[in-house]
C-alpha cells in the first residue's frame, strides 16, 4: 500500500489496534489523539479493558452489534451520545445496532479525558472519523478475502458488506477474520452529504435510565460495607481549626467515627443522615489565619486596580492614548460582576477505598487523569495503584474540574481504611466552592468623525486574568487603536473555571458597551458590528481568533430569524453577538415590561458551530446555555462577609426557574465546516442581549450583575 | 431505633431508622432506591420529589415517622419500565442534559397532570416552577408536560 505521508501513516497504524475477543467478536482499541505504543496490545477479555494505551474501544459482536466505550466524561453536554455517533457514521452501521458504555479511565496516559472548554467534539472529530472508517475498511477487506475478490469491488453500508455479484456478509460474520488483518492506511472518509447519522436527531443514550431512576450518578454509587462521610470545613475563608469537641456527635445513632484531617473534620455514619447530623453536632473553635475578606474589600481592591497603573498588556494595536486625545467624544463605563457558585444539582461527592493493594476511587469528575495523579502524590502511592472510575455527572459547569472532593475522600479512607463516600450538603457545596471570580471591566472608547478610533479594555479580577487568546477575540483587529490590559488581586477565596470562563461576564460588558456605542453613533447595534467586522476581513494577523465572515453570517441569521427591528409595541429587543470556544453566536432577546420588571419572552439564537453532529442534543445545549446565562445575569447574587459566604442554599440564593424562562429558538448556520464546541458558547451573549433589551424598553443601562438588584433599586426609586 | 413499616410502590417495607430520618435518606441509603435525588435538603429544589397518596411532596424534609401507612410512590414505581405518559413524553422530547433533576421533575409533572389533565401553558409553568433544573432544560420540560397531557 502506498503511503503519501509518512508521519501520518505511522500515527495511523499506531493509533488503532485490534484483537479477537475471547467471548467472540472483535475489539478495536484506539487512542483518540496520540499514537499508542507500538507494543500495545488490545485485551481479549472485555472485562480487562486496558486504558493505558487506548483511551476508547469499539466492540463488534458476531451478531453485528456494536458497543462503543465513549471516552469523555458526561456532564450533561451530550458527548456520550455525539462522539459515538461520529464513529458509527464512518463505520456505517445503523444507530439501533449501537450501544454506548462509559469508558473507564487511564491512570497515566489519557491525552484529553477532560470535559471542559467545549472541546471534546472539536478534538475528537478527525480521530473518531478515522477510527470508524478504518474499522469499516478492515471489515470490507476481511469479507473480500473470504470471497476471494478485490476489496475495491466491495462496499459496506448499514452493517452489511456487498460484493459485485450481490453477495452479502454482515459485519458480525467477518469480525474474527477482520481482527487479525493489518490496519489499512489512507482510508477515505465520507463526504458530509452522505451522512446518515451525523446531522440526525439522536436521543440521549442514557434517557431510559434517567427517566426510570436507575443508578447513574456518583451519589448513586454504593459498595459493600461503604459508609458515608460528612465533612466540617472552616466556615470562612481565612480561618483554620483551633480545637473541636465531638462528644455529642459520637452519641448520635449511626455515627461511627470522627476523624480530623488538616483543618477539616469528617464524621463517618452508617447512612448519610447520621453523618450529616453528626457533623452539625460538632462543636468547633476556629482561629483567624489570614485577613477575613468581605465583598466591600474586593470592590475596593478591584477599583484600586482599575484606577491605578499596574496592568499587564495582553494585546496592543496602535496607540489608544493618542486616539483618546484626538477624540470628538469619549465613552467610558465600568461593569461589575460578583463571585458565583456552580451549584451543580448533584452536590459534590466521591467514593474512595484505600487498601494496601490499591486506591479505588469512583465518582463524578471532569478531570479523572489529573485527579488520579494528584491523589497518587497526596497518598504517596504509585500512579498505577490508583483506580478511578467515572460516573455520570449531575452537572459540571467547571466545578468538577477540581478534584478537591475526591482528595478529601481519599484522605479520609486513607486514615480510616474504610470504603467511604464523601457527600457534600448543599450548604457545603456552596460554602466550599471554587467560585467564578468577581471581575470588573472598565471599557473606554473614542469616537472621531463618526468612527470608533480607540478601544481600551481593562480587566480587574480576583486571583487570575483572562487567558491568552481572549484579547484576540472581537473587536481585536476591527479598531485601529486597541488595547487589553489585565491585573488581579490575590484573594483567599478559592476561584476557578465556571461555564465559559471570563467570557461569561466579558461578553455582557463588551456587548452592552457596543450597544451604547451604536446609540452614540446613531446606528443599529448589529449593523455596527457588521461594519466593524469588515475591517478585519483578509487580515494576516494570525492571533485573531474569530472569523469575520462567519460572525457576520451568524449576526445576519439572528437578525432574520428574530425579525429584528419589526416587533410589536409591547416587545423590546436587545442584540448581542460573541465568539468563544471556536463557535460564533448571536442572540436577540425579546422582552416585555410588567410592573417595572422585565419578562424575557423569547431569545432567538444563531449559532455557527460547524457541522451539527446531533441537532437534538445541540439545541438542548444552546437552550440551556442561554437560559443559564440569563439566570445568572439576572439573579446570581453571591457575596462574602468576613470570609463567610452569605448564601448557602436555594432559600437565599436564587437560580432561574420555569416561570422566568424564555422560549429559546435556535438556528444553526450551515457552514459544513468541522464541528466546534457547544456546551459553553451559547451562554456568554445572553446577559448582554437582555440588558440591551431592557435599555430599549426603559432607557436604563445595567452595569452591574445581578440585574435584579439594580432593577429593584430603580423600581423603588420610580415608585418613591 | 424504632421500626417503621412503609408502603412504597405498592409493597410493604420494614425499616429501622431514627424517627427524624427524612424519607429521602430512607429510600436512598436503607432501601438503595436511588432514583429519588438529593439536591438541597430544605425542600427548595424539587430533586427529591415523590408522591404521597398521589400528591407531590419533597422527601428530603419529610421525617419517616410522619408517613407510616401512607401510600408512597417513587420514580422507580411510577410505571412498569418507564411507560408512564410523562416518562414517554420525556423520552420523546429528549428532555435531559445532565439528567440529575429529571426524576423529581417527572414526579412533579405526573402528580400535577393527575390534578389537571388539560393544563394551559401558564398552569404548566406555574406547576413546574418549584423544580430547579440547573442545566436549564426548562423549554423541553414545558413541552414534555404539554405532550404528556395530550397523550394521557
Interface residues (C-beta under 8 A of the other chain):
Chain A: X74 X75 X76 X77 X78 X201 X203 X204 X206 X207 X208 X210 X211 X212 X213 X214 X215 X216 X217 X219 X220 X222 X228 X253 X254 X271 X272 X273 X274 X276 X343 X344 X345 X346 X347 X392 X393 X394 X395 X396 X397 X423 X425 X426 X427 X616 X617 X620 X621 X623 X624 X625 X626 X627 X628 X631 X649 X650 X651 X655 X656 X657 X658 X659 X661 X663 X664
Chain B: X1 X17 X18 X21 X22 X25 X28 X29 X30 X32 X33 X34 X35 X36 X37 X38 X39 X40 X41 X42 X44 X45 X47 X74 X75 X76 X81 X82 X87 X90 X91 X94 X96 X97 X98 X99 X100 X101 X102 X103 X106 X125 X126 X128 X129 X130 X131 X132 X133 X134 X135 X136 X137 X138 X139 X140 X141 X142
